[in-house]
Amino acid sequence: MKTLRVTAMLVVALTSWGVHAQTPSTDHSSHHSPAAASAGSSAEFVQGEVRRIDQETKKVTLRHGPIPNLQMPDMTMVFQVRDPAMLQGLKVGDKVRFKADKVDGAYTVTAVEPAQ
């Protein structure tokens, strides 16, 4: 009886090990969330309007159109800015073109310019 139980446990252990050993994954994309994958994508300029500027926290609130690289529909939201100097010269109501991406887990404006 003891031999049967040890044999059964060994079969279960080897079977479960064999399943994992036979299916190694070389596809590293499964280790990254979609947001992390988008960090390497090329962001396009998006139309927006400045709704609020917070120099202290280095954030800007923008009403914007769809942002394809972030799979984001048009909305109003707060973004970090990559460089606080981007906020210089901006004022509420300005129409802008900007690029955004997810940087270190935060939605971040990586470039901004006046809309033409």
Secondary structure, 3 states (H helix, E strand, C coil): CHHHHHHHHHHHHHHHHHHHHHCCCCCHHHHCCHHHHHCCCCCCCEEEEEEEEECCCCEEEEEECCEHHHCECCEEEEEEECCHHHHCCCCCCCEEEEEEEEECCEEEEEEEEECC
